[in-house]
Amino acid sequence: MNGTLAGWLQITALLAALALTYRPLGDYMARILTTGKHLVVEKGIYRLVGVNGDADQRWPVYLRSVLAFSAVSMVFLYAFQRLQNHLLLSLGFPPVKADQAFNTAASFVANTNWQSYSGETTMGHLVQMAGLAVQNFVSAAVGIAVLAALIRGFTRKRTDRVGNFWVDLTRVTVRLLVPMAFVFAIVLVAAGAIQNFHGVHEISTLLGDKQSLTGGPVASQEVIKELGTNGGGFYNANSAHPFENPNGVSNILEIYLLLVISFSLPRTFGKMVGDHRQGYAILAVMGLIWAASVAVITVNELHSVSSTAGHAAGGMLEGKEQRFGIWASTLFAASTTLTSTGAVNSFHDSFSPGGGGMTIFNMMLGEIAPGGTGSGLYGILILAVITVFVAGLMVGRTPEYLGKKLGAREMKFASLYILATPAIVLIGTGTAMSLKGERASMLNSGPHGFSEVLYAFTSAANNNGSAFAGIGVNTHWYNTALGLAMLFGRFLPMIFVLALAGSLAKQQPAPVTVGTLPTHRPQFVGLLAGVILIVVGLTYFPALALGPLAEGLH
C-alpha cells in the first residue's frame, strides 16, 4: 500500500471513530454534569473533603476551590520529586533538583506536561504513577469543571451560583476519565505497549554493545496522557518510543484518544443549553481549523521546497519515525498542537518551516480546535462572545449570545482572557532573546533559533507542552520562567472564565427577536472562524515573521 492511500485511510478511520463517539460520549458527559444523583464512592469523597455535594458555589468560591486544589496538588507533586530517593520504586534515582521539580510540578498541575527531563532516567515508578499520572487525571478534570461552570452561566438566570467544583471534579474523574483510561489501557497493552514494574535492564545488542532499557507502568500512563490532553511521556522520546507507541494501530488509537473528549464536548454544550445546533456550529469551526492544519502540515512535509534533501527524498523524513511515516506524523503533529496535548510521535524541530510554523500557529490559536479537555471549548466560547460583540457593533444592536446580553462587564472579562496568554508568550520570548545566557541555549542560530524560543513560550503559556527540542531548557532561568508561564497561562484565563460565568448567571435571559443574531448558521461559523484567525494574526504576526516565515523565505 502506498503512503498516500494509507494516509487517507488513517484520516478516514479517525473521522469515522470520532463521529461514532460524538453523540453518546457528549450526551454522557452532559448527564455527568447535570444529574443530581451521587454515587456511593462520590459521597465518600465528599465526606473526606468535607464538602456538601448538594450545595452550589458562587463563582469566587468556585475559583478559590480551583486555585486551592491546584496549589495543594503542586506542593504535593514538588515534594514527591524532591523526596523520591526515600520512596518505594525509586529505581535508585536521586531527588529531582529544585528548579526542575518546580517546573515539572507547575507543568503537570497546569495540564501542560512540559518536560525538561528524560523520564526514564529521572523519575522513579512511584513518582510517575502516584505523582505525574494522578495529575494527568485531575488537571484534565479541572478543565472540564471550569467549562461546566461557564455553560451554567449561560443556562441559569438570576442566580449567583455556578455549580460545585468538588462535585464536578469528582464526577468527571470517577465517571469519565478513570473508566475510559482503564478500558483503553488494556487495549493499548494488547497493541504492544508495556505495563510492568521492571527497573533498568542492561541488554546486549546484535552488535555486542550494551544498552540500558527501563520498564514501567507505561500503558496506564500513556492512555491518560492522551485522553486528558496532557502529553507528558514516560520516556524522553514520548510517543515516538516503541514502548509507548509500538505500531500504526496504537498510533491512530492515541490520536483518537487525544481528540475524542474535546471533539465530543460541543455535543455536551448543545445538550446543556438546550439547542444542539449551537454545539454543531462550534464543532464545525473546530473541524474546519483542524482539517486546514492537517492539510497545511502534511503538504509542507511531503512537498517542501525549502530542503533540497527533503525534496529529493520525497518528503521531510528527518525526525520522523519510519514506523509511522509522514502522513501519520503530520496527523499526530496537527492534532497534538491543536489540543494542548503536547505528546509527539515525531520531532517538530525537524519539520519544514511551513510545517513547523503551523504547529506554532496551532498553539497560538489558543488551543481551541478542539483544544484541551474543557479548556478548548471554554476558549472558543470566549471567542464566540467576542464574535457576537463584533457582529453587534456592525448592525448597531446590543450583542446577545444564547439569550444573555453582552455588556461592558462581560466584554472586559472576555477581552482580558484574549490578552492574557499572548502577553505571557511575547513577554517571555522577548525577555529570553534579550538575555545573552538564554540565547546561548539555542542550538540553532537565526530565524530557526528564534522559532525554538517562541515555540517554547507559546507551548508553555498555552498549556501544550511540546517543544522544538533544539533548545536547552534545563537551566535555572528556563525552568523558572517556563514554570511561571505555565501557571499564569493556565489559571489567569480561568479567573476570567469563571468571572464571566458568574456575570452571565445573574442575568435574566433576553427573548429572541427578529434582530437576534442566529449563532447556529453557517454565517456565524464563518464569522467565528474569521475572528479567530484575525485575532491571532494581529497578535502574533510580527513574531511569526521573525521566526518560521523568515526561515521559509530564506
Buried (B, 14 or more C-beta within 10 A) or exposed (E): EEBEEBBEEBBEEBBEBBEEBBEEBBBBBBEBBBEEEBEEEBEEBBEEEEBEBEEBBBBBBBBBBBEEBBEEBBEBBBEBBBBBEEBEBBBEBEBBBBBBBBBBBBBBBBBBBBBBBBBBEBBBBBBBBBBBBBBBBBBBBBBBBBBBBBBBBBBBEEBBBBBBBBBBBBBBBBBBBBEBBEEBBBBBBEBBBBBEEEBBEEEEEEEEEEEEEBBBBBBBBBBBBBBBBBBBBBBBBBBBBBBBBBBBBBBBBBBBBBBBBBBBBBBBBBBBBEBBEBBBBBBBBBBBBBBBBBEBBBBBBBBBEBBEEBBEEEBBBBBBBEBBBBBBBBBBBBBBBBBBBBBBBBBBBBBBBBBBBBBBBBBBBBBBBBBBBBBBBBBBBBBBBBBBBBBBEEEEEEBBBBBBBBEEEBBBBBBBBBEBBBBBBBBBBEBBBEEEEBBEBBBBEEBBBBBBBBBBBBBBBBBBBBBBBBBBBBBEBBBBBBBBBBBBBBBBBBBBBBBBBBBBBBBEBEEEEEEBBEBBEEEBBEBBBEBBBEBBEEBBEEBBEBBBBBBBEE
